[in-house]
């Protein structure tokens, strides 16, 4: 089994400027995740090409994992669709194709072939992007030597603007087939298989972070201890264990709460969010606000309002039938609402049925305070 990426900081200057600061921020205080890196390495070593997808709820560390991987593998291509203004297919094609040309085809100087490709890229219509991306990937694949691999890393593929390309095409026009030694490493929130947005005929593997609670817990504890190395009263084992439990293995939650805890709070025998800080940090509130905007869309329907109110009041998972009985609505309609919100929900088996709950207790409490729900 291969080792995890190097811990030594690596320059991000070879990546588009809009991603450089993000790559640095996402790898600040990075801890653990060796099981993910080993799984990626095993996939690359076991297959001649393919798609490797990391799936996880918001804030569980997907973006940081990819950022750390990219900084340890500077020849990889990187794109993040969650960056403002970068969620359209044409933006993706322009950025990734430019990186492919500059990093792989123009490495030995600007040739007439490179000039021609860049000219084509500038005049490319978005619906022609699929063939152009596939052309570049194939050209690079044909030039790879020895044990070289072409790796394209894409974060937040589910953040794509749905109107930026025809619904019958792969997200971001990703290729259905891949050439030899060509790989895509993706990260996305939970999704329904029939709504994956990807039709591929090449080796693929999905790693769902929710399937690794013990490893996630260990990494969360390492992150807490790494962040608070000098505050003796805040690094007591009991406090760290309690804080890990409250975090629900969520790195985004901790990245926002730890600075506030370090400044304003002390260990409490009965640790809960109310004893951590006086109010939710602005960054975390803004993060939840973004979730809420995605959930409600233009406006909430009556049944959506009823479902979200039930989810807010429930600290445990509820089945579709249970929610249906509470709000007196058809199970099919309830299930449709839950499917639309799947990226913000936890699913667990309860008495032979699937139970649904909001993905984090802190988000549930924040939602309960929003006046639009009254």
N, C-alpha and C positions, 0 to 999 in steps of 0.2 A: 504494500500500500504506500502511495507516495506521500511526501510530507506536505505541510501547509505552506502558503506563500511566505516569502521572506519578511521578516519584521522590519528590516532596514528601510527607512523612508526613501522613496524614489520620486524623481521629478515628474510632474504632470504636464510639462511644457509641450509635449508632443501631441496633446489632445486639444480639441477645440476650446477656445478660451471660455466659452459659456459653461464648460464642464470642469474646468481646472479647480476652481474654488470648492465645488461640490465634492470632488474626489478627495480633496484635503480634509474637508469637514467630516465626511463620512468615515474616514479612517482615523480620525482623532480619538485617542483612548480606545482603539479597537482591541477586542479581547476574544480569544477562543475561536470557535467555529471550525475547528480542525476536521470534524466529521463531515462537514460540507465540502471543504477543499479536497479531502481524501476521496469523496464520492465523485467529484468532478474529475480528478486525476484518473481514477479508475475507469470512468466512462471514456475519457480521451484515449487511454491506453488500450481499452478493450474494443473500440470501434474505429473504423477507418474514416468515419464522418458522422454527423448527427446533431441533434438538438438536445440540450440538457436544460431543464426548466426547474427553477427554485420557486416554490409556492409557499405563501405564508400570509397571515393576517396583517393589517397595517401596523407598522412599527416594530415588527419582530426581527428586523435586522437585515432584510434582503438587500437593500441598497448598499449597506456597509460591506456586506459580503462581496458583492460584485466590485465595489470600489477598491477593496483590499486586493482582490484578485487582479484587477487591472493594474494597480500600482506595482504589483509583483511581476507582472507580465506586460511590460511596456510596448511590446509589438502587437498586442491585441487591439482590436477596434472597439471603441466605446461610444454608447449613445444612451441618453436618459430622457425618456418621453415625459417624465414628470416635471422637467424644467419648464418654466413659463415660456410659452411661445414655441415649444418644441414637440408638440403632440400631433403634428400633422404629417401625413405620409411623405409629402414633398420635402419637408424639412429633414426628415430621417434620411431620405435618399440622397439629398445634397450633401449632408454631413458624412454619412457612412461611405458613400462612393468617393468623396474627396479624400477621406482618410485612407481608403484602400489604395487609391492612386499614389498618394504621397508616401505612404509607408512601405508599399510593396512594389509598385511599378516604377516609381520615380526615384528609387533609392540610388541609382547609379547615374543620375543626371536627367535633364529634361530632353527627351527624344521627341521626334515628330509624332510617334505613336501616342505619347503622353499628352502632347499638345492637342492632338485630335480628340482624345478621350475627354479632356477637360472642356473642350469646345462643345462636344456632344452633351456633356453633363449640364452645361450652362443653358443650353437650348432645349433641354429635355422636358417634355410634358409629363405630368405626374403619372398618368396612366401608362406611360411607356417605361416607367421606372423598373418594373419587374424584369424585363429582358436585359436592361442595362446593368442592373445589379448582378444578375446571374452571369452575364458576360464577364464582368470584372472578376467575380469569384472564380469562374472557370479559368480565366487567364492566369490568375495568381496560383491557383491549384496546380496548373501545369508547370509552373516555374519553381515550385517548392522543391527543396533538395533535402537529402538525408532524413532527419527526423523532424523537420519543420512542420508546424501546424498553423493554419489560418484560423484565428478565433475571433468571432464577433460577439461582443457582450452588449446586451440590450436590457436596460432596467425599465420597469414599469410599462411593459408592452400593453397592458390593459388600460393605460392612460390615453391611448390614441383617440383623437377626435373622430367619432364614428362617421362623420360626413366627409372626411378627407379622402375617401376612396370608395369604390363600389363595394357593396356588402358581400359579393360573391368571391372577393379576392382575399388572400391571406393578409393578416394584420401587417401593415408596413410593407406589403408586397414581398414578404419573406419567401424564399424559394421553396418549392415543393420538393425538389430534388437537390442534392448537394454533391459537389465533386469530391475527389479523394482528399483527405486530410483537411476538410473544411468543417468547422463547428460553429454552432450558435449556442451561447449560454444566455438564458433568459431568466427574468424574475417577474413575478406577477402575483396579484392577490388571488384568493380562492375564486374559482369559476366553475360553471357547469360544463361538463365535458362536451355537450352538444353545442355550447356557445363559446368554444375555445377560440374561434376565429382563425384557426390554423388547420390546414389540410396538408400533411406532409407524408412523404413516402421515403423515409430514411430512418436509420436507427434513432430512437429517442428514449429519454428517461426523465421522470419527474421525481423530485425530492420535495416532499411536503414537510416543512419544518414542524408542523403540529404533531408529526409522528415521532418526534424525538424529545419528549419532555425532560428526560433526565439530562441529556446533553445541553439542552437549552438552559436548564436550571443551573448547571455547573458554570456555563459561560456567563450567565447573569451575575452569579456570585463573584466571579473573577472580575467582571466589569465594575461592580460596586466597590470591591476592595481596591481595585486599581485607581478608581476615581478619587477615593478618600484615603490616601495612604498616610496622611499626617494628622488626621483627626482621630485621636485614639478613642474618644468616647463614641465616635460614629462607626468605628470598625470592629466593635465587639461582635463576636460570632452570632450571638442571639439577635442583635439588631440587624445584622446583614441578612440572616435567614428570614426574619420577619419582613424586611424590605423586599427581598426577592419574592416572597409570597404575595405581597401587595402589588408588586409590579406585574404579576402574571406573566413573567418571562418576556416582558415587552421593553425593548431597548429605547424606543422613542419616549415612552413614559419616563424611564429612568434618566435619559439624557436631559429632560426638562426639569425633573423633580430634584435630582441630586444637587445642582447648584443652589437651589432654593433651600434644600434641607441643610446643606453645609453652612449657609449664611444665617438661617433663621430658626433652626430647630435643633432638638436634641432627642436622643433615644427615649422612647416611651414604652412602658411595660405592655401597654395594650395598643400596639401600633396599628393605625388606620390612616386613611388619607387625610382625615380632618386633623390628625395630630402631627402630620408631616409639615404642612405649611398652612398659613392662614387662608390663602386662596390659590386657585389653579394658576400656574405660571402662564403668562401671555402666549408663549410659543405653543404650549400644549392646547390652550383654548383655541388658538387659530387653527391648529391641526384638526381638532374636533369639528370646528366650524366648516372646514373644507369637506370633511366626511358628510356632514349634515346637508351641505349644498348638493352633493352628489346623490344623496339618498332621496331628497325631496324633489329634485328637478325643478321644473317651472312652478309646480304647486302640488301639494299633497291631495290625493283623493280621500274621500271619506273613509274608505276601508284601510288605506295606508295610515291615516291618522289613528285609527282604532288599533291597528297592529302595532305601531310603534309605541303607543301608550301602554299596551300590554307588555311589550318587551322591556320597557323602562321600569315597570313595577315588579318584574320578575327577576330574582337573583339566581334562579336556576333555569335550566332549559325547559321549554314547553313544546309539545308536539303540535303539528298542524291541527289535529283534531281538537286538542285542548284550546288552542287559540281561537279556532272556529267556534267552539261552544261559548267561550267567554264573550266574544263580540257578536255572536249570532250572524255569522256570515258563512257562505259556502266554502268548503275546504279547498276547492280548486282555486278560488279567488285568493284565499289566504296564501296558498302555496306559491302562487304567481308573484305575490308581493315579496315573499321571503326569497324567492329565486332572484328577483331584481336587486336585492340587498345582500346577496350571498357573500360579497367581499367584506362585509362588516359584521358577519355573524359567526358564532361558533356552533358546530354541530356535534351532538353526542347522542349515543344510544341510551334511551331511557325506557325501561320496561318493554323492550322489543320495538319501540318506535324511535324515530329521530327527533331529538329535542333541539330547539333553536334558542340562542341567547345572543345578546350583543357581545361583540368580541372582547370588550374590556369593561370592567366594573366602573372605572373612572369615566369612560365615555358614556356609559349608561347614566351615571349621576349627572354628568354635564348636560345630557339631553333632557333630563327631567327638569332642569332649571330654565329651559327655553320657553319663552312666553308664547311662541307660535303653537305649542302643543296644547295650550289651555282651551 
